[in-house]
Amino acid sequence: MSRSPKISFHNSGRYYSNRKTLMTIKLTLCAVLLSALVGCATYRTDSNIPASAAASKASVLILDGVPDRRYKELGSVEVSIKKLTIFHKDPTKEQANEALVEKARIIGADAVIKVTYESGIGFTTWGYIDAKGVGVKFSE
C-alpha cells in the first residue's frame, strides 16, 4: 500500500507537515497580501493647510492666471492627491481643484490664482497630482 508523500514547510525553526496547516498558512498570507494591496481608501490628500471643521461653503474660483480685479494675497495653497493602489484610476485635475477649493475656504479665500499642476508616479504612491496656487481675497 503506497502512502502519499508528506509536504514539509519550514518557518522560523518550526516544521509543518500537515497539509491542512499548510493550506491555512497560504490562504492567510494571500488574504494579508490582498488586503495590503487593495486597502480601504483609494486616494490620500495632503496639503500645506491643516484641515478645519469651520470652513465655509462659499464658492471659490480656480484660475490658472490672474483675475482682472483687485485682490489681496492670503498665502500659498498646495494640495497633493495620491493614488494608494495600482488598481485605481489616476487622480484628476477635478479632484485637485476640489481639494484646492476646500483649503481656500479654510483660509477665507475668494479664489486660488496662478494654479499649476504636476502629476506622475512617486516613490510612495502609484500616481499623484500636485496642485499649487495663491489664495486671494478680492478687494471691494
Order of alpha helices (4+ residues) and beta strands (2+ residues): beta-beta-alpha-beta-beta-beta-alpha-beta-beta
